[in-house]
């Protein structure tokens, strides 16, 4: 079967897309750190998400898909937790380490596990408990309660992960009630979620960004590869790989973020911080391997002929392909 807008399926293309996505999103933590040398974090976040949403709208228009929003108020609420609250890890990168922020942000699956239990009745089972314990131990090492080094930045990054988890939970609820198109939904939530960022940026940033070549390059990277292209890659991956295998990106991205920050920015983790990061990555590994094994039993859904993945329709009865699929930029 040929997917409109993409080359013929190959056994290797989805994995190549997975690697490219992990590199794009992982390296973006360093790019954001560079960009915020020239701009307030709220201004940078507002510009990134507003222009990124407009780029997604352009893709929707080129495809001649419907631009009409569905479940408007739920989309706006999702946009607040998914996009508006992404200002928290952006602020964390501005204050602290890009590598540590990327690791703490990607603790989202563990917060989602905790929230899904009381809200959706999805109990934590078996190896998930081991992952939660490892993740909590990693938090303790990274936060270093005795020294409290970089506490504000760490808490902001954790807050971003919690906001992402709430958004993921909302997305599960939205999909149970409404038929949506992922690309259009992402564009609308990005635009609506950008409004609070624009308001805050106008209040706290009186001077505006310094429009240097480095800042423009960082902003363009965030708009095109890290938002528009990354979402197309992510949807392509979801439609061609089992959900558990697609979730490998959640493991690789913070690893790329830590290594890139170490190489380019000289952010060498301390001993306790490195141990904490390793524990969280180990916890993510458990969740990922569990998802891969489960994904072998659940092959990717077929796409109707003539429809490409960016316009995937999710009906109220559809099963969620991944618990972390709602992140267009992390």
ABEGO torsion letter per residue (X at the ends): XBBBGBBBBBAAAAAAAAAAAAAAAAAAAAAAAAAAAABBAAAAAAAAAAAAAAAAAAAAAAAGBBABBBGAAAAAAAAAAAAAAAAAAAAAAAABBAAAAAAAAAAAAAAAAAAAAAAAGBBBBEAAAAAAAAAAAAAAAAAGAAAGBGAAAAAAAAAAAAAAAAAAAAAAAAAAABBBBAAAAAAAAAAAAAAAAAAAAAAABAAEBBBBAAAAAAAAAAAAAAAAAAAAAAAAAAAABBAAAAAAAAAAAAAAAAAAAAAAAGBBBBAAAAAAAAAAAAAAAAAAAAAAAAAAABBBBBBBBGBBAAABBBBAABBBABAAAABAAX
